[in-house]
């Protein structure tokens, strides 16, 4: 069974003989690993694994799924490649970002060295926090904005991404829809790589926070997956924390985000109908994210407690947000409730950021 740790090297193969060799080398390197035998099930571990070792038996299937290119991936074979395999394996390896194709047993010492070094790769990219509503109107956008602002206040290099094409817009929520800067529509045809400084400087900055959001005009248009990959690649290499507001209808761009997600927060009110709606989302989220937690809003111990909601959904409880009676008035007036120091939302967000990345907060 796969390990639940997303910070371990990932072995991706359905070849028992190759897996035996890989596990023997992992033992020699004294490294615990995660083993997955299906390319489709690898996405929940892919982004956070400090090293990915892909067998030639699965590299083609994986490449066709177009995962984000992994900076520390290698492809491994037990036998020398034939001309036919050579023709297919190397292009597939390049598509996943693999640095090399290794042939055992000749490359055993090289692979042991990579496994030994793999623990040094953790933490090179931004922590990605994805927020999704258990039902419509649950408050996911507000929570995403609060978390990003908490990260910014903590001194972390933080960015906020609005990935919901049918949402109200994070710039409007933050009272800054007229702030100039590039919106999603200007990135829709982008492919390849962008440097974070160039992307950051082109974006609207709201309360010091770079935000990827939408224009107010034009028809509905989903984010092309390649545009999302371009933005995520730049942001995760230039930031320390990236917060993404996801749509409930998980489209191809949202799947790109989930592949890179460190922790996902599902927020919902303490209502029976909201629990039922959230249950419909859980299978897809559990398949894609290793660390999925719950935030419950407005729970009451005598009617429906946060613990009862978490138990019903079989999710760890990240937080219980009491109702904020001032919130509707502040939102109607266009004020920013996420900046009120006494707000339960602010208190939760600051505590969550400090708990999620204590080392980064202390060193920022």
C-alpha positions as CSV (number, residue, x, y, z in Angstrom):
1,X,0.0,0.0,0.0
2,X,1.2,3.5,-0.7
3,X,2.6,5.5,2.2
4,X,0.5,8.5,3.3
5,X,3.7,10.6,3.4
6,X,3.9,13.0,0.4
7,X,7.4,14.0,1.3
8,X,9.0,10.6,0.5
9,X,10.6,9.6,-2.8
10,X,8.0,8.1,-5.1
11,X,8.5,4.8,-6.9
12,X,6.0,4.5,-9.8
13,X,6.0,1.0,-11.5
14,X,3.9,-2.1,-11.9
15,X,6.8,-4.3,-12.7
16,X,7.4,-6.6,-9.6
17,X,11.0,-7.4,-10.6
18,X,11.9,-3.7,-11.0
19,X,10.1,-2.8,-7.8
20,X,12.2,-5.4,-5.9
21,X,15.4,-3.9,-7.2
22,X,14.2,-0.4,-6.3
23,X,13.2,-1.3,-2.8
24,X,16.6,-3.0,-2.3
25,X,18.3,0.2,-3.3
26,X,16.1,2.3,-1.1
27,X,17.0,0.1,1.8
28,X,20.7,0.6,0.9
29,X,20.1,4.3,1.0
30,X,18.2,4.1,4.3
31,X,15.3,6.0,2.7
32,X,11.5,5.4,3.2
33,X,9.6,5.5,-0.1
34,X,6.0,5.7,-1.4
35,X,5.1,3.0,-3.9
36,X,2.4,3.4,-6.5
37,X,1.6,0.9,-9.2
38,X,-0.7,3.1,-11.4
39,X,0.1,6.4,-13.2
40,X,-3.5,7.5,-12.5
41,X,-3.0,7.2,-8.7
42,X,0.4,9.0,-8.7
43,X,-1.0,12.6,-8.8
44,X,-1.6,12.9,-5.1
45,X,2.1,12.2,-4.3
46,X,3.7,13.7,-7.4
47,X,4.2,17.4,-6.5
48,X,5.6,16.9,-3.0
49,X,7.9,13.9,-3.7
50,X,11.5,15.0,-3.5
51,X,12.5,12.3,-6.0
52,X,10.3,10.4,-8.5
53,X,11.5,7.1,-10.0
54,X,9.4,6.0,-12.9
55,X,9.7,2.5,-14.4
56,X,9.8,2.2,-18.2
57,X,6.6,0.2,-17.9
58,X,4.6,3.3,-16.9
59,X,6.5,6.2,-18.3
60,X,4.4,6.3,-21.5
61,X,1.1,6.3,-19.7
62,X,2.3,8.9,-17.3
63,X,3.6,11.2,-20.1
64,X,0.2,11.1,-21.8
65,X,-1.4,12.3,-18.6
66,X,0.8,15.4,-18.8
67,X,1.8,15.9,-15.2
68,X,3.8,19.0,-14.2
69,X,7.4,18.5,-15.1
70,X,9.2,17.2,-12.0
71,X,12.7,18.7,-11.3
72,X,13.9,15.5,-9.6
73,X,12.5,12.7,-11.7
74,X,14.4,9.8,-13.4
75,X,13.2,6.8,-15.5
76,X,14.6,3.4,-14.7
77,X,14.8,0.2,-16.7
78,X,16.1,-3.3,-15.6
79,X,17.4,-4.1,-19.1
80,X,19.2,-2.1,-21.8
81,X,16.8,-0.3,-24.0
82,X,16.1,-1.8,-27.5
83,X,16.0,0.6,-30.5
84,X,12.2,0.5,-30.4
85,X,12.0,1.3,-26.6
86,X,14.7,3.9,-26.9
87,X,12.6,5.7,-29.6
88,X,9.6,6.0,-27.2
89,X,11.1,6.1,-23.7
90,X,13.4,9.1,-24.1
91,X,10.6,11.5,-25.5
92,X,8.3,10.3,-22.7
93,X,11.0,10.9,-20.1
94,X,11.5,14.4,-21.4
95,X,7.8,15.1,-21.2
96,X,7.7,14.5,-17.5
97,X,10.9,16.5,-16.9
98,X,13.1,13.4,-16.1
99,X,16.7,14.3,-15.8
100,X,18.0,10.9,-16.9
101,X,17.1,7.4,-18.0
102,X,19.0,4.9,-15.9
103,X,19.6,1.2,-16.6
104,X,20.1,-1.3,-13.8
105,X,22.3,-2.8,-12.5
106,X,24.9,-0.4,-14.0
107,X,23.3,2.7,-12.5
108,X,22.6,1.2,-9.1
109,X,25.2,3.4,-7.3
110,X,23.9,6.5,-9.1
111,X,20.3,5.7,-8.0
112,X,21.4,5.1,-4.4
113,X,23.1,8.5,-4.4
114,X,19.9,10.2,-5.7
115,X,17.8,8.5,-3.0
116,X,20.3,9.6,-0.3
117,X,20.2,13.2,-1.6
118,X,16.5,13.3,-2.1
119,X,15.7,14.5,1.4
120,X,17.7,17.7,0.6
121,X,15.2,18.6,-2.2
122,X,12.2,19.1,0.2
123,X,11.0,22.6,0.5
124,X,12.5,24.0,-2.7
125,X,9.1,25.0,-4.1
126,X,6.3,26.9,-2.6
127,X,3.7,25.3,-0.3
128,X,0.5,25.2,-2.3
129,X,-2.7,25.6,-0.3
130,X,-5.9,24.9,-2.3
131,X,-9.3,26.0,-0.9
132,X,-12.6,24.6,-2.2
133,X,-16.2,25.0,-1.0
134,X,-18.1,21.9,0.1
135,X,-21.1,23.6,-1.4
136,X,-21.7,26.8,-3.3
137,X,-21.4,30.0,-1.2
138,X,-19.4,28.2,1.5
139,X,-16.9,31.0,1.8
140,X,-13.9,29.4,0.0
141,X,-12.9,32.7,-1.7
142,X,-12.9,34.6,1.5
143,X,-10.9,31.9,3.3
144,X,-8.4,31.8,0.4
145,X,-7.9,35.6,0.6
146,X,-7.5,35.4,4.4
147,X,-4.9,32.7,4.2
148,X,-2.9,34.6,1.5
149,X,-3.0,37.8,3.4
150,X,-1.9,36.0,6.6
151,X,1.1,34.5,4.7
152,X,2.0,38.0,3.4
153,X,1.7,39.5,6.9
154,X,4.0,36.7,8.2
155,X,6.7,37.8,5.8
156,X,6.3,34.9,3.4
157,X,6.6,35.5,-0.4
158,X,2.9,34.8,-1.1
159,X,0.7,34.9,-4.1
160,X,-3.1,34.3,-4.5
161,X,-4.6,32.6,-7.6
162,X,-8.3,32.8,-8.5
163,X,-9.0,29.5,-10.4
164,X,-12.8,29.7,-10.4
165,X,-14.0,31.2,-13.7
166,X,-17.6,31.4,-12.4
167,X,-16.7,33.0,-9.1
168,X,-17.3,36.6,-8.1
169,X,-13.6,37.5,-8.5
170,X,-11.0,37.8,-5.7
171,X,-10.2,41.4,-6.8
172,X,-13.8,42.4,-6.1
173,X,-13.8,40.5,-2.8
174,X,-10.7,42.4,-1.8
175,X,-12.1,45.7,-3.0
176,X,-9.6,46.3,-5.7
177,X,-11.2,45.4,-9.0
178,X,-9.8,48.6,-10.6
179,X,-6.2,47.9,-9.7
180,X,-4.3,47.7,-13.0
181,X,-2.4,44.5,-14.0
182,X,-2.6,41.4,-16.2
183,X,-5.6,39.1,-15.7
184,X,-6.2,35.5,-16.7
185,X,-7.4,36.4,-20.1
186,X,-3.9,37.7,-21.0
187,X,-2.3,34.3,-20.0
188,X,-4.9,32.1,-21.8
189,X,-2.6,31.4,-24.7
190,X,0.7,31.2,-22.8
191,X,2.7,28.0,-23.0
192,X,6.2,27.1,-21.9
193,X,8.0,28.8,-19.0
194,X,7.7,32.2,-17.4
195,X,10.0,33.7,-14.8
196,X,8.3,34.6,-11.6
197,X,9.7,38.2,-11.4
198,X,8.2,39.0,-14.8
199,X,4.8,37.4,-13.9
200,X,4.7,39.0,-10.5
201,X,5.4,42.5,-11.8
202,X,2.6,42.2,-14.4
203,X,-0.1,41.2,-11.9
204,X,-2.4,43.5,-9.9
205,X,-1.0,43.9,-6.3
206,X,-3.7,44.1,-3.7
207,X,-2.5,45.0,-0.2
208,X,1.0,44.1,-1.3
209,X,-0.2,40.7,-2.5
210,X,0.2,39.6,-6.2
211,X,-3.1,38.2,-7.4
212,X,-4.0,36.2,-10.5
213,X,-7.6,37.0,-11.2
214,X,-10.2,37.8,-13.9
215,X,-11.5,40.8,-15.9
216,X,-15.1,41.8,-15.4
217,X,-16.0,41.5,-19.1
218,X,-16.5,38.8,-21.7
219,X,-18.2,35.4,-21.6
220,X,-17.3,32.4,-19.4
221,X,-14.1,30.8,-20.5
222,X,-12.2,28.1,-18.5
223,X,-8.5,28.4,-17.8
224,X,-6.5,26.4,-20.4
225,X,-4.5,23.7,-18.6
226,X,-1.3,24.9,-20.2
227,X,-1.8,28.4,-19.0
228,X,-2.4,27.1,-15.5
229,X,0.8,25.1,-15.7
230,X,2.8,28.1,-16.8
231,X,1.5,30.3,-13.9
232,X,2.0,27.5,-11.4
233,X,5.5,26.7,-12.6
234,X,6.6,30.3,-12.2
235,X,4.8,31.0,-8.9
236,X,5.9,27.8,-7.1
237,X,9.5,28.6,-7.9
238,X,9.3,32.3,-6.9
239,X,7.1,32.1,-3.8
240,X,7.1,30.5,-0.5
241,X,3.3,30.0,-0.3
242,X,0.7,29.9,-3.0
243,X,-3.0,30.0,-2.2
244,X,-5.5,28.9,-4.8
245,X,-9.3,29.4,-4.8
246,X,-10.6,26.3,-6.6
247,X,-14.0,25.9,-8.4
248,X,-16.3,23.1,-7.1
249,X,-16.6,21.8,-10.7
250,X,-13.1,20.5,-11.0
251,X,-12.0,21.2,-14.5
252,X,-8.7,20.4,-16.2
253,X,-7.0,23.6,-14.8
254,X,-8.1,22.7,-11.3
255,X,-6.6,19.2,-11.7
256,X,-3.3,20.9,-12.5
257,X,-3.5,22.7,-9.2
258,X,-4.4,19.6,-7.3
259,X,-1.4,17.8,-8.6
260,X,0.8,20.4,-7.0
261,X,-1.2,20.9,-3.8
262,X,0.5,20.5,-0.4
263,X,-2.7,20.8,1.6
264,X,-6.3,21.3,0.5
265,X,-8.9,22.8,2.7
266,X,-12.6,22.1,2.2
267,X,-14.8,24.7,3.9
268,X,-18.6,24.3,4.4
269,X,-21.3,25.5,6.8
270,X,-22.5,23.2,9.5
271,X,-25.6,22.1,7.6
272,X,-26.9,18.7,6.6
273,X,-27.4,19.7,3.0
274,X,-23.8,21.1,2.9
275,X,-22.4,17.8,4.2
276,X,-24.4,15.9,1.4
277,X,-23.0,18.3,-1.2
278,X,-19.5,17.9,0.1
279,X,-19.7,14.1,0.0
280,X,-20.0,14.3,-3.8
281,X,-16.7,16.1,-4.1
282,X,-14.7,13.9,-1.8
283,X,-13.8,11.0,-4.1
284,X,-12.1,13.2,-6.7
285,X,-10.3,15.2,-4.0
286,X,-9.1,12.1,-2.2
287,X,-7.7,10.7,-5.4
288,X,-5.7,13.8,-6.1
289,X,-4.6,15.2,-2.7
290,X,-2.7,13.4,0.0
291,X,-3.5,16.0,2.7
292,X,-7.2,17.1,2.7
293,X,-8.7,18.8,5.7
294,X,-12.0,20.4,6.7
295,X,-13.0,23.8,7.9
296,X,-16.5,24.1,9.4
297,X,-18.3,27.4,9.6
298,X,-21.0,28.3,12.1
299,X,-21.2,25.0,14.0
300,X,-23.3,24.8,17.2
301,X,-22.6,22.0,19.7
302,X,-26.3,21.5,20.5
303,X,-27.4,21.2,16.8
304,X,-24.5,20.1,14.6
305,X,-21.0,20.3,15.9
306,X,-17.8,20.7,13.8
307,X,-16.6,17.4,15.1
308,X,-19.8,15.7,13.9
309,X,-19.4,17.2,10.5
310,X,-15.8,16.0,10.3
311,X,-16.7,12.6,11.5
312,X,-19.4,12.2,9.0
313,X,-17.1,13.2,6.1
314,X,-14.1,11.2,7.6
315,X,-11.8,14.2,7.3
316,X,-9.4,15.8,9.8
317,X,-10.8,19.0,11.3
318,X,-8.5,22.0,10.5
319,X,-10.7,24.6,12.1
320,X,-14.1,25.6,13.4
321,X,-15.0,29.2,12.4
322,X,-17.8,30.7,14.5
323,X,-20.3,33.0,12.8
324,X,-19.1,36.6,12.4
325,X,-22.1,38.9,12.8
326,X,-20.1,41.8,11.3
327,X,-19.2,39.9,8.1
328,X,-22.3,40.5,5.9
329,X,-22.2,44.3,6.6
330,X,-18.5,44.5,5.9
331,X,-18.9,42.6,2.6
332,X,-21.9,44.8,1.5
333,X,-19.8,47.9,2.2
334,X,-16.8,46.6,0.2
335,X,-14.6,46.5,3.3
336,X,-11.9,43.9,3.9
337,X,-13.0,41.6,6.8
338,X,-9.8,39.6,6.4
339,X,-7.8,42.5,7.9
340,X,-9.7,42.8,11.2
341,X,-7.4,41.6,13.9
342,X,-10.3,40.3,16.0
343,X,-11.9,38.4,13.2
344,X,-12.2,34.6,13.7
345,X,-11.2,34.2,10.1
346,X,-8.0,36.2,10.6
347,X,-7.2,34.3,13.8
348,X,-7.6,30.9,12.1
349,X,-5.6,32.0,9.0
350,X,-2.7,33.2,11.0
351,X,-2.6,30.1,13.2
352,X,-2.9,27.8,10.2
353,X,0.0,29.5,8.3
354,X,2.2,29.4,11.4
355,X,1.4,25.7,11.9
356,X,1.8,24.8,8.2
357,X,5.2,26.4,7.7
358,X,6.8,27.3,11.1
359,X,10.4,27.2,9.7
360,X,9.5,29.5,6.8
361,X,7.7,31.9,9.0
362,X,10.6,32.1,11.5
363,X,13.1,32.6,8.7
364,X,11.1,35.0,6.6
